[in-house]
């Protein structure tokens, strides 16, 4: 009887240990899966933060010169480690404006290069910030370069009034610090929505820019943006849900501070930037999206910064915010 009792106890102990080992392995696998999903979601979100490639159809409507198109090539190269919510992004860019005149000449291109470090803000969800803004957050730090690849005299014919827009030297290097907070939820099967807020400051140290633009470019820029995608609440009409699911809207407001001789420090017309972009991601166009954009403010095209532009443009852009990718994360996480 004693031997039977001891044997039973040993058997029960072995079974319990075996079960605990299985449960531990399952929990570990689940934790690893969550880490992997969080990493993928983090990469998806920082990818959505980068500047996209695009091409416009003509100059749109506004005060730009007649153009056949404006285009920007903006490839991205990421470096990160699996299950880690940090990443390094290298983003070289080339931007051109092709004039709608005989032989279709191209204005001197704009060249940019960004090196950005992204990291999640892990403590965010444990503070009041989660309720004050959105539940997730990340910060980023960027070092950038913007130039036109020319080394000619800044002014034409030794003048101090007429800038050589084609061959004049333009170059500036800068730093950007940003904080983004975002929220996403599954509205129903195959429908997700996101909301995001971003604040950033851009600084052009005086010695990092060519001498001629130091007092006229505006060395400090402050930006705030709101991103919206998908229906936050399901509507009664299916087609409206579908249209919102395939759409996103970004509203950005900026202010240029610092010397812009002879402009006043409170010259709203020259210092205010408003950038509104709507994008539509059709299901049948996996890598491409359509966009409609309104921009007013300092021209972003190298030496053309001396102009204030207002333009409504439209065309094609790279589809880096495919809603179906977001749906995949929600499916995976809800399965466990």
N, C-alpha and C positions, 0 to 999 in steps of 0.2 A: 504493500500500500504506500509506504514511504517512498520507495523507488518510483512508483507511478506518479505520485504527487510532485516529486522533484523533476521528473521527466516532463510532466505537463507544464510546470513553471518555466523550465528551460525553453520548451517549445513556444509558449506564449511570449516569452521575452525575445526570442529570435524573430518571431513574427512581428512584434511591435517595433523592434529595431529595423527590420526590413521595411516595414511600412513608413517609419520615420525617414529612412534613407530615401525612399521613393518620393515622399512629400517634399523633403528638402531639395531633391534634384528638380522636382517640378517647380518649386518656388524659385529656385536659382535660375532655371531656364526661363521662367516667366519674367523675372527681374532683368535677365539679359535681353529678353525680347523687348521689354519696355524701354531699356536703355537704347536698343537699336532703333526702335520706332521714334523715340525722342530725338535721337541723332538725325534720323532721316527727315523728321519734321523740321528740326532746326535748320538743316541744310536747305530744305525747301523754302523756308521763310527768309533766310539770308539771300538766297538766290533771287527771291522776289524783291529784295532791296536794291539790287544792282541796276545799273543803267542798261537799257535794252538797245539792241540794234533796231533801226527803222529806216524807212524810205517814204517820203511824202509824194503826193501827186501834185505837181506844180508848186507854186509858192503859197497856195491857199488864198485866204482873204485877209488882207491887212496892208501893211506898208512896206513889206519886203520887195526887193527888186524882182522883176519877172524871172522865175526859175522854172526849169524843167523838172527839177526835184531837189530836195535836200535829203542827204542820206548819212547815216552813222553806222559804222561797223564797230561793234562793242563785244568782242569775245571775252570769256571769263575762264580763268584757270584757278581751281580750288585746291587747297591742300588742307587736309584734316585727318583725324584718326577716328576709327570706328568707335561708337558708343561714347564719344566725347563731344560736348557741346561747345566747341570752339572751331574756328576755321580761319584760314588765311586766303585772301582773294587777290589775284593779280588781274587787272582789267585794263588792257591797252585799248585805245579808241582812235579812230580816224573819222573825221566829219567833213563832208564836202557839200558845196552848193554849186549846182550846174546851172548856168545861166540859160535862159530861153532866148538866145540870140544866135545869129549864124555861127556855125561850127560848134555850138554848145560849149563854150569855154567854162572851165572850172575855177572858181575863186580859190585863192591860196588856202589849202586845207587847214583845219584845226587838228592838232594832235594832243591827245591826253593820255595819261597813264596813272592808274591808281593802285596802290598797295594797301589793302585794308585787313585789319585784324578784327574778327567778330568773337564775342563771348557772351554766353547766356548769363543773366543775373539771377543766380539761384535763390538768393534770400528774398527776392521780390514777393513770392507767394506767401511768405511768412510775416509780411508786414501790412500796414494799412494801405500801401501803394496798390496792392491787388484790388482793393475796393474802390480806390480813388481813380484808378485808370483801368487797365485791362490785366488779366491774370498772369500773363507771361511777359518777359522783357529780355532784351539783349542790348549790349553796348558795342560800339565799334570805334576804331581809331584809324584814320586814313592819312597817308602822305601822298600828295598828288603833284602832277606836272601838267601845265597847259602852255602850248606854244604854237607858232605857225611855221616853224622850221626855216625861218629866214634870218639873215644877219645884216640886212641892209640898213641904211639910215632911217630912223624913225619918221623923220619929216622929209617932204619933198623939197629938193633944191635949197637946202639949208633954211627952209622956212620953219617958223615955230607955230604955224597955224594949220597947215595942210599935212595930214598924216599920209604916208605912203601905205595904202591899204594892201598892196600886193607884195611889196618887198621889204617893208619896214619890219624891224626886229620886234617881236612880241614874245615874251616868256615870263611865266610866273610859276612859282612853286608854293604849295600851301599845305595846311593841316586841317583836318576835319574831325570833330568829335561828335558822336551821335548816340542817342538813346531811343530805342524803339520799344513800344509795348503793344501787345496784340492779343486778340482773343478769337477763337474759332469754335464752332459748334456744328453738330449734325442736326439739321432741321427735320429731315426725313430721309428715307432710303434714296441714295444717290443725289442728295442735295445737302450741301454744306455752305456755311457762311463764315466770313471773317471780317474783323474790324481791326484797324491798326492806327497808332499815333506815333509820330516821330518828331523829335526835336534835334536840331544840329547847329553847330557853329563852325564857320569856315574862316580861317585866319591865313592871310598872306603876309608873312614877315617882310618887313621893308627891304632887307638886303637880299631876299629871295626873288625879287622881281627886277626886270630891267629898269634902269633909272627913270626913263621917260614916262612910265606909267604909275610910278609910286604915289603921285599926288592927284591922279585923275581917275584911277581904276576903282577905288573903294576897297580897302584891305580887310574889312570885316563883314561877314555875311551871316545872317541869322535866318533859319528856316524852321517852319512848322508845317507838318503835313498830316492829312487824314486819308486813310485808305479804306475802301468799302468794297466788299464783294459778296455776292450771293444774297438770298432773301433771309433776313434775320428772323422773320416770322412767316410761316407758310401762308400764302394767299389762297383764295378759293379757286382761282383760275390757274390751271396747269401751265398754260403758255406763259403766264407772267412769272411763275416759279422758274420755268426753264430759261426764260430770257435773263432773269436776274442771276441764275446760276452760271450763265456763260458770260457775265459782265463784271467789270470792275471799274471803279472810279477813284481817282486820286486828286485831292485838292491840296495844293502847296502855296503857302504865302511866305515871302521872304523880304528882308530889309537889308540894304547895303549901307554900312556905316564906314566912317573914315573919310579921308580927304577925297573929294571929287571936284577939284577946282575947275570952274568957278561956281559949282553948284552949292546951294545952301545945305546945311546938315539936315534940314527938315523938308527938302524938296521931294515931295511924295512922287511926283511924276518921274523923276530920275532914279529914285532909290527903291521904290516899291516894286516887288516882283509877284505876279499872280500866275500860277501855272495849273491848269485844270485839264486832266486827261481821262477820257473814257475809252475803255477797250472792250472789244467783243471777241470771244473765243469760240468760233463755230466748231462743232464736233467733227465735221468733215475736213477740218484744216488743222491737223495735229500740231504742227510746229509754227504756225503763223496765226496772228490775230490782227483784226482791224482796229484802228484807233482814230479818234477825233480829239484834237487838242486846241485849247485856247491858251496863248501865252502873251503876257505884256510885261515889259520891264527892260532892263539892260540886255542888249544883244549878247548872246552866249558864244558868238563865232569870232574868236581871236580879236584882231584889231577893230572889228565892227562893234566892240563894246561901247564905243563913243555914241552909238545910236540907241535910241529907245524904240523898241518895236512892239507892235501889237498885231497878232496874227491868229487866225483860225486855220489850222492845217489838218490834213487827213491823209491816211495811207495805210501801209502794212508795217507790222512790228513783230519781233520775235515773241513767241508764246512761251514765256517762262513761268507763267502763273496758271497753268492748266488746272481747272477745278477738279478734274478727275484724279489728279495726284493727291489732292487734299482728301478726297473721298476714300482713297486707299488707306490712308493713315487711320481714319475713323473706323473703317472696317476691321483692320488688324487689331486695333486696341479694344474694340468691342467684343472681339472673339475670346477674350481672356478675362 
